[in-house]
């Protein structure tokens, strides 16, 4: 009996040829847990005293994972930041005191860590199938910020000697700058003010850093609630926003209010031009919440009393004038680090009380141009976002640009800003490739 064969439905595979090139291996996906450990466990790092000194070590962990994986994409404007880093390193030649080297290295480590965080987040957000998951560690950071801020409200006089403080040599831990980092206090208190009050600061040493982080992180929280229409994390974040206003308002940080106000104004203008009612409604909700909070916390009156009863404005202007006077003698590389002088009314070193003045005095005019150029470049890139979440994230570099004359950023907050910007850049790129909201799979159903 003859045997017949069914017709072939597919072509048989061609035999491999010696000249065929092997398919390049897909690099492994980066895990999210290192970001969760770095940003989500801030209360733990704060209690141990390692929040400041340990932050670059957590950045080194991210760098190790990036190097091990290989083939990572670099976010836009990375070249500008690398040039800034090169100028910072070159300015070390201007240091005159050996005691300035440790703090110089620490500031450089914060600058490097910020870039590492940006590359890591940018890679994860581009490749993760559920892009919104990459924003969860920053949301966890927000919860820690709110919880520790309330600790500063409820127990403002709490102080604690940390394990890191006990391990450091007394000659190191006794340095005021280092002691502020490793010795815990929940609030900042200025006894020299004529009307002294406790202002929430934890997990930071200074309340201005708390206000800076709050203004950077709030847009990210709102953005996540727009990426997710449901889920317990979304509702927890929505509930946390009004709760967060109490410690935020009690910081009395004028630049925090100013930067948020400018950010909301820019966001509102973009929403009006694009006809995005969802963004406009969210802005209205934030304004209403802030107005209600001001009915219970007379923040304007409290800020006025603080300014009238202190020399904060006079001290800052004295420091700024001295920077402008001295930078002409070393405009290209600065002086390497802030400097203690007796020619100003403030007790703080010149080159402090604002990141703009620190970079200008410590590293020179070209370094300042690069520093500001990075934020301008990413602000323009993020502004192209069309989604509601992307538009909220796009105001983070705007907030930072408003803050730089007033707040220092050579700390963890620079990494917070780079985290938000890197995610916003990845989201904007995905939006340009997809007709939906720029989010794949589950998150793709969220309308702009």
C-alpha positions as CSV (number, residue, x, y, z in Angstrom):
1,X,0.0,0.0,0.0
2,X,1.5,3.3,-1.1
3,X,2.3,5.9,1.6
4,X,1.4,9.5,0.9
5,X,2.7,12.5,2.8
6,X,0.7,15.6,3.8
7,X,1.9,18.7,2.1
8,X,4.4,20.8,4.1
9,X,2.8,23.8,5.8
10,X,6.2,25.5,6.5
11,X,9.5,25.7,4.8
12,X,12.1,23.4,6.3
13,X,14.8,25.3,8.2
14,X,17.8,26.1,6.3
15,X,21.0,24.5,7.4
16,X,23.4,26.7,9.3
17,X,26.2,28.2,7.3
18,X,29.6,28.9,8.6
19,X,29.2,32.6,7.6
20,X,25.9,33.1,9.6
21,X,26.3,35.6,12.4
22,X,25.0,34.5,15.8
23,X,22.0,36.4,17.3
24,X,23.3,38.8,19.9
25,X,22.3,37.8,23.4
26,X,19.7,40.0,25.1
27,X,21.2,41.5,28.3
28,X,19.5,40.5,31.5
29,X,16.8,42.8,32.9
30,X,17.9,44.9,35.8
31,X,16.1,44.1,39.1
32,X,14.0,46.7,41.0
33,X,15.0,45.6,44.5
34,X,18.2,47.7,44.6
35,X,16.1,50.9,44.0
36,X,13.6,49.7,46.6
37,X,16.4,49.2,49.1
38,X,18.0,52.6,48.3
39,X,14.9,54.7,48.3
40,X,12.3,52.6,50.1
41,X,14.3,51.9,53.2
42,X,15.2,55.5,54.0
43,X,13.8,55.3,57.6
44,X,16.2,52.4,58.2
45,X,19.2,54.2,56.8
46,X,18.2,57.2,58.9
47,X,18.0,55.3,62.2
48,X,21.3,53.7,61.7
49,X,23.0,57.0,60.8
50,X,24.0,55.8,57.4
51,X,21.6,57.9,55.3
52,X,24.3,60.4,54.2
53,X,27.5,58.4,54.3
54,X,25.9,55.2,53.1
55,X,24.1,56.7,50.1
56,X,27.1,56.6,47.8
57,X,27.6,52.9,48.8
58,X,24.1,52.2,47.6
59,X,24.9,54.0,44.4
60,X,28.0,51.8,44.1
61,X,25.7,48.7,44.3
62,X,23.6,50.1,41.3
63,X,26.9,50.8,39.4
64,X,28.1,47.2,40.0
65,X,24.8,45.8,38.6
66,X,25.0,48.1,35.6
67,X,28.6,47.1,34.8
68,X,27.8,43.4,35.3
69,X,24.9,43.6,32.9
70,X,26.7,45.8,30.3
71,X,25.1,47.5,27.3
72,X,23.0,50.0,29.1
73,X,21.4,53.0,27.3
74,X,22.3,56.5,28.5
75,X,19.6,59.1,29.1
76,X,19.7,62.3,27.1
77,X,22.1,65.0,28.3
78,X,24.4,62.5,30.0
79,X,27.3,64.1,28.2
80,X,26.6,67.5,29.8
81,X,26.7,65.9,33.3
82,X,29.9,64.0,32.5
83,X,31.5,67.3,31.5
84,X,30.3,68.8,34.8
85,X,31.9,65.9,36.7
86,X,35.2,66.4,34.9
87,X,35.2,70.0,35.9
88,X,34.4,69.1,39.5
89,X,37.3,66.7,39.6
90,X,39.6,69.3,38.0
91,X,38.6,71.9,40.6
92,X,40.2,69.6,43.3
93,X,43.5,71.2,42.3
94,X,42.3,74.4,43.9
95,X,41.9,72.9,47.3
96,X,44.2,74.5,49.9
97,X,43.4,72.6,53.0
98,X,43.7,68.8,53.4
99,X,40.7,68.9,55.7
100,X,38.6,70.0,52.7
101,X,39.3,66.8,50.8
102,X,36.9,64.4,52.6
103,X,33.9,66.7,52.1
104,X,34.9,67.3,48.5
105,X,35.0,63.6,47.9
106,X,31.6,63.2,49.5
107,X,30.0,65.9,47.3
108,X,31.6,64.3,44.2
109,X,30.2,60.9,45.3
110,X,26.7,62.5,45.5
111,X,27.1,63.9,41.9
112,X,28.2,60.5,40.6
113,X,25.5,58.6,42.5
114,X,22.8,60.8,40.9
115,X,24.0,59.9,37.4
116,X,24.2,56.2,38.3
117,X,20.6,56.4,39.6
118,X,19.5,58.1,36.4
119,X,21.1,55.5,34.2
120,X,19.7,52.6,36.2
121,X,16.1,54.0,36.4
122,X,16.2,55.0,32.7
123,X,17.2,51.4,31.7
124,X,14.6,49.8,34.0
125,X,11.8,52.1,32.9
126,X,12.6,51.5,29.2
127,X,12.7,47.7,29.5
128,X,10.3,46.7,32.2
129,X,7.0,45.4,30.8
130,X,5.1,47.3,33.5
131,X,6.8,50.7,33.3
132,X,4.9,52.2,36.2
133,X,6.5,49.7,38.5
134,X,9.8,51.5,38.1
135,X,8.3,54.5,39.9
136,X,7.3,52.5,43.0
137,X,10.6,52.9,44.9
138,X,10.2,56.7,44.7
139,X,6.7,56.4,46.0
140,X,8.1,54.4,48.9
141,X,10.6,57.2,49.5
142,X,7.6,59.6,49.7
143,X,6.0,57.5,52.4
144,X,9.2,57.6,54.4
145,X,9.5,61.3,53.9
146,X,5.9,61.9,55.2
147,X,6.3,59.5,58.2
148,X,9.6,61.0,59.4
149,X,8.2,64.5,58.8
150,X,5.3,63.7,61.2
151,X,7.9,62.4,63.6
152,X,9.4,65.9,63.5
153,X,6.0,67.3,64.3
154,X,5.1,65.0,67.1
155,X,8.4,64.6,68.8
156,X,10.5,67.6,67.6
157,X,13.0,67.4,70.4
158,X,13.9,63.8,69.8
159,X,17.7,63.1,69.4
160,X,19.5,59.8,69.0
161,X,23.1,58.7,68.9
162,X,23.3,56.3,65.9
163,X,25.5,53.2,65.4
164,X,27.4,55.0,62.6
165,X,28.2,57.9,65.0
166,X,29.5,55.4,67.6
167,X,31.7,53.6,65.1
168,X,33.3,56.8,63.7
169,X,36.4,58.1,65.5
170,X,35.6,61.0,67.8
171,X,37.8,63.3,65.8
172,X,35.6,62.6,62.7
173,X,32.1,62.4,64.3
174,X,33.0,65.6,66.3
175,X,33.3,67.7,63.1
176,X,30.0,69.7,63.0
177,X,29.4,68.9,59.3
178,X,29.8,65.2,59.9
179,X,27.9,65.3,63.2
180,X,24.9,66.8,61.5
181,X,24.8,63.8,59.2
182,X,25.2,61.0,61.7
183,X,23.6,62.3,64.8
184,X,19.8,62.0,64.6
185,X,17.4,64.8,65.3
186,X,13.8,65.0,64.0
187,X,13.6,68.7,63.7
188,X,15.8,71.7,63.2
189,X,15.8,74.4,65.9
190,X,17.6,77.8,65.7
191,X,18.1,79.1,69.2
192,X,19.4,82.4,67.8
193,X,16.1,83.3,66.3
194,X,14.0,85.8,68.2
195,X,11.0,83.5,67.6
196,X,12.5,80.0,67.5
197,X,10.4,77.1,66.5
198,X,11.0,73.4,65.7
199,X,10.8,72.7,61.9
200,X,10.5,69.1,60.7
201,X,13.8,67.9,59.1
202,X,14.1,64.1,59.4
203,X,15.5,62.2,57.6
204,X,17.7,65.2,56.7
205,X,20.0,67.2,58.9
206,X,18.4,70.4,57.7
207,X,14.8,71.4,57.2
208,X,15.5,73.0,53.8
209,X,16.6,69.7,52.4
210,X,13.2,68.2,53.6
211,X,11.3,71.0,51.8
212,X,13.4,70.5,48.7
213,X,12.7,66.8,48.6
214,X,9.0,67.3,49.2
215,X,8.7,69.7,46.2
216,X,10.5,67.2,44.0
217,X,8.6,64.1,45.0
218,X,5.1,65.4,45.1
219,X,4.7,65.6,41.3
220,X,6.0,62.0,41.1
221,X,3.3,60.9,43.5
222,X,0.6,62.5,41.5
223,X,2.1,61.0,38.3
224,X,1.9,57.5,39.7
225,X,-1.8,57.9,40.7
226,X,-2.4,58.8,37.0
227,X,-0.6,55.8,35.7
228,X,-2.6,53.5,38.0
229,X,-6.4,53.8,38.1
230,X,-6.7,51.2,40.8
231,X,-4.7,49.3,43.4
232,X,-4.0,49.8,47.1
233,X,-0.8,51.8,46.5
234,X,-2.7,54.4,44.4
235,X,-5.2,54.9,47.2
236,X,-2.5,55.0,49.9
237,X,-0.7,57.7,47.9
238,X,-3.9,59.8,47.4
239,X,-4.6,59.6,51.2
240,X,-1.0,60.5,52.0
241,X,-1.0,63.8,50.1
242,X,-3.3,65.8,52.5
243,X,-1.6,64.1,55.5
244,X,1.8,65.3,54.1
245,X,0.8,69.0,54.1
246,X,1.2,69.4,57.9
247,X,5.0,68.6,58.1
248,X,5.6,70.3,54.8
249,X,3.9,73.5,55.8
250,X,5.6,73.5,59.2
251,X,9.1,73.6,57.6
252,X,8.3,77.2,56.6
253,X,10.4,76.7,53.5
254,X,9.8,79.7,51.3
255,X,11.7,78.2,48.3
256,X,9.6,75.0,48.6
257,X,6.4,77.0,48.2
258,X,8.0,79.1,45.4
259,X,9.3,76.1,43.4
260,X,6.0,74.2,43.7
261,X,4.1,77.4,42.7
262,X,6.2,77.9,39.6
263,X,6.0,74.2,38.7
264,X,2.2,74.3,39.0
265,X,2.0,77.5,36.9
266,X,4.1,75.9,34.2
267,X,2.0,72.7,34.3
268,X,-1.2,74.7,34.2
269,X,0.0,76.7,31.2
270,X,0.9,73.5,29.3
271,X,-2.5,71.9,30.2
272,X,-4.3,75.0,28.9
273,X,-2.4,75.0,25.6
274,X,-3.0,71.3,25.1
275,X,-6.6,71.2,26.4
276,X,-5.8,68.5,29.0
277,X,-8.7,68.7,31.5
278,X,-7.3,65.9,33.5
279,X,-4.2,67.7,34.4
280,X,-6.1,70.9,35.0
281,X,-8.4,69.2,37.4
282,X,-5.5,67.7,39.3
283,X,-3.9,71.1,39.6
284,X,-7.2,72.5,41.0
285,X,-7.3,69.7,43.5
286,X,-3.8,70.4,44.8
287,X,-4.6,74.1,45.1
288,X,-7.8,73.4,47.0
289,X,-5.9,71.1,49.4
290,X,-3.2,73.7,50.0
291,X,-5.9,76.4,50.6
292,X,-7.7,74.2,53.1
293,X,-4.4,73.4,54.9
294,X,-3.6,77.1,55.2
295,X,-6.9,77.7,57.1
296,X,-5.6,75.5,59.9
297,X,-1.9,76.3,59.6
298,X,-1.3,80.1,59.3
299,X,1.9,79.4,57.3
300,X,2.1,82.9,55.8
301,X,2.0,84.5,59.2
302,X,4.5,82.1,60.6
303,X,6.9,82.7,57.8
304,X,6.6,86.4,58.2
305,X,7.3,86.1,61.9
306,X,10.3,84.0,61.3
307,X,11.8,86.4,58.7
308,X,11.2,89.4,60.9
309,X,12.8,87.7,63.9
310,X,15.9,86.5,62.2
311,X,18.7,87.6,59.9
312,X,18.3,84.9,57.3
313,X,17.9,87.2,54.4
314,X,20.8,89.5,55.4
315,X,23.0,86.5,56.0
316,X,22.2,85.0,52.6
317,X,22.8,88.2,50.7
318,X,26.1,88.7,52.5
319,X,27.2,85.2,51.4
320,X,26.0,85.7,47.8
321,X,27.8,89.0,47.5
322,X,31.1,87.5,48.7
323,X,30.8,84.7,46.2
324,X,30.4,87.2,43.4
325,X,33.3,89.2,44.6
326,X,35.7,86.3,44.9
327,X,34.8,84.2,41.9
328,X,36.5,86.8,39.6
329,X,39.8,85.7,41.0
330,X,39.2,82.1,40.0
331,X,36.4,81.9,37.5
332,X,37.5,78.7,35.7
333,X,37.8,76.1,38.5
334,X,36.6,78.0,41.5
335,X,38.2,77.2,44.9
336,X,37.4,73.5,45.2
337,X,35.1,73.8,48.2
338,X,33.2,76.4,50.3
339,X,35.4,78.5,52.5
340,X,35.2,79.9,56.1
341,X,35.8,83.7,56.2
342,X,35.2,86.4,58.7
343,X,34.1,89.0,56.1
344,X,30.4,88.1,56.1
345,X,27.7,88.5,58.7
346,X,26.7,84.8,58.4
347,X,28.4,82.0,60.2
348,X,28.1,79.6,57.3
349,X,31.0,79.3,54.8
350,X,30.8,81.2,51.6
351,X,29.7,78.9,48.7
352,X,26.8,77.5,50.8
353,X,23.1,78.4,51.1
354,X,22.3,77.4,47.6
355,X,23.6,74.9,45.0
356,X,24.1,77.6,42.4
357,X,26.5,79.4,44.7
358,X,28.2,76.2,45.8
359,X,29.0,75.2,42.2
360,X,30.0,78.7,41.2
361,X,32.4,79.2,44.1
362,X,33.7,75.6,44.4
363,X,34.0,74.6,40.8
364,X,33.8,77.7,38.6
365,X,31.7,79.3,35.9
366,X,32.0,76.5,33.3
367,X,30.8,73.9,35.9
368,X,27.8,76.1,36.8
369,X,26.9,76.4,33.1
370,X,27.0,72.6,32.7
371,X,25.0,72.1,35.9
372,X,22.2,74.4,34.8
373,X,22.4,73.2,31.2
374,X,21.6,69.7,32.3
375,X,18.4,70.7,34.0
376,X,17.4,73.0,31.1
377,X,18.0,70.2,28.6
378,X,16.0,67.5,30.4
379,X,13.3,70.0,31.1
380,X,12.9,70.6,27.4
381,X,13.0,66.9,26.7
382,X,10.4,66.0,29.3
383,X,8.1,68.9,28.2
384,X,7.4,66.9,25.0
385,X,5.4,64.3,27.1
386,X,1.7,64.1,26.1
387,X,0.4,62.0,29.0
388,X,-1.0,63.4,32.2
389,X,1.6,61.5,34.2
390,X,4.4,62.7,31.9
391,X,3.3,66.3,32.2
392,X,3.4,66.1,36.0
393,X,6.8,64.6,35.9
394,X,8.1,67.2,33.5
395,X,7.9,69.9,36.2
396,X,10.5,68.2,38.4
397,X,13.5,69.8,36.6
398,X,11.6,73.1,36.6
399,X,11.2,72.8,40.4
400,X,14.9,72.1,40.7
401,X,15.9,75.1,38.6
402,X,13.8,77.3,40.9
403,X,15.5,75.8,44.0
404,X,19.1,76.0,43.0
405,X,19.7,79.6,44.1
406,X,18.3,78.7,47.6
407,X,18.8,75.0,48.4
408,X,21.9,72.8,48.3
409,X,21.6,69.7,46.2
410,X,24.9,68.0,46.9
411,X,23.0,65.4,48.8
412,X,20.4,62.6,48.3
413,X,18.0,65.0,46.7
414,X,20.0,65.2,43.6
415,X,19.5,61.4,43.2
416,X,15.8,62.0,43.8
417,X,15.6,64.5,41.0
418,X,17.6,62.3,38.6
419,X,15.3,59.4,39.4
420,X,12.2,61.4,38.5
421,X,13.8,62.9,35.4
422,X,15.1,59.5,34.1
423,X,11.7,58.0,34.5
424,X,10.1,60.9,32.8
425,X,12.5,60.7,29.9
426,X,11.8,57.0,29.4
427,X,8.1,57.6,29.6
428,X,8.3,60.3,27.0
429,X,10.3,58.1,24.7
430,X,7.7,55.3,25.0
431,X,4.9,57.7,24.3
432,X,6.5,58.7,21.1
433,X,6.7,55.0,20.0
434,X,3.1,54.2,21.0
435,X,-0.2,55.8,20.1
436,X,-1.5,55.1,23.7
437,X,-0.3,56.8,26.8
438,X,3.2,55.5,26.4
439,X,2.6,52.6,28.7
440,X,2.5,48.9,27.6
441,X,0.2,46.2,28.6
442,X,-1.7,47.0,31.8
443,X,-0.6,50.6,32.1
444,X,-1.4,51.2,28.4
445,X,-5.1,51.7,29.1
446,X,-4.6,54.9,31.0
447,X,-5.7,57.8,28.7
448,X,-3.8,61.0,28.4
